[in-house]
Amino acid sequence: MPSRLPRFLPHVLAALGLIAVVATARAWPVEAQGHRVEPGVVVDEVLGVGVLESAREVRVAFEASGRVVGLAVDEGALVAEGELLGTIDASDAARDLAVAESAEGVAAAATGRARAELERARAGASRAATERARADTLAAKGAIHAAEHDAALERDASAQAEVRAMKSALRQAEQSRELAARTRGIRAAQVADGRLTSPLAGLVVARDVEAGQLVTPGMPAFTIVATDAMRVRAWVDEAALGRLAVGQPVRLVFRSEGQRSFEGTVERIGREVDRQTHELLVDVAVEDLPKNFAVGQRADAWIEVGRRAADASVPRGWCGTECAVVDDGGRVAARPVTLGLVGRELVEVLRGLAPGEVILAPGTPVGTRVRVVGAP
């Protein structure tokens, strides 16, 4: 029997050493991350994943045929309403406009002359009428010869005919001026058709023409979106439908901006759920945007569906049905707790913990002697 002892001695010593190490470890405090229970605002959020779009998007085109001679903007440019986008060769239309403007000027001058001639004729007719009235009176008294009376009547009739002729000439002159004005307007519109302007203030997201290219009426040249009507169309799980409401604040996180948040508001809640994914669309009005953004880029929409000021709160994930605390002996103990509203970062504690107490990060074995760090 004593001869077997040397064979098992190393194993016995190793076991004793392990027992000693475990005992020492349990007796010697280890560092454990702590957090002090404090009042806090617990925010409950629902996640939706979507893309950035604009509620107003227009495709603009030239209204005349021609060769593109100038492009004032490119993709990515911010433009104002009425700002010039591009021009096509409108030299023929410009020459026709000059001719029409000259013709309108001639017609206007002719109208002025016709109006002056009518006033002269009316003045002559007034004198002739006065002379006829005088001749009628004298003829009734037998004071003038019949020939003189007939001459007065003829002059009055001639003056009235001249007035009628001048009125007809004025009408013709005015009609000619109106025709010239319409022609000038048509020619001006043809020239304007060679200038393409933006119908709204926004962002140029596409340019479909190049300088020197021949275009036809209606051929798309630019696509512009209104930057004052940007929104994120986010897909949200149908389970959150009962907690969604128009006007709820939204925290938008664009993939290009890391964890930086931008503000938004729920604008519209879809009423049709996708049969495959069981998600619905929620439109979020964007209140501010990154300096560099692109239509169609992805965004996470964190919709705030609940907010409560909690008397006691702990970091999310630190507690379940129990929280790890330090007992009077400096060892880890499990404390039953009742949790309330669960937020993105904090969780409300309804029962089991009081403000000022310290809890430990999960994963520290119960019964271990600890020295708490990180909980001032």
ABEGO torsion letter per residue (X at the ends): XAAAAAAAAAAAAAAAAAAAAAAAAAABBBBBBBBBBBBBBBBBBBBBBBBBBBABBBBBBBABBEBBABBABBBGBBBBBGBBABBBBAAAAAAAAAAAAAAAAAAAAAAAAAAAAAAAAAAAAAAAAAAAAAAAAAAAAGABBAAAAAAAAAAAAAAAAAAAAAAAAAAAAAAAAAAAAAAAAAAAAAAAAABBBBABBEBBABBABBBGBBBBBGBBABBBBBAAABBBBBBBBAAAAAABBBGBBBBBBBAAAEABBBBBBBABBBABBBAAAGBBBBBBBBABBBABBBBGBBBBBBBBABBBBBABBBBBGABBABBBBBBAAGBBBBBBBBBBBBBAABBBBABGBBBGBBBBBBGBBBGBBBBBBGBX
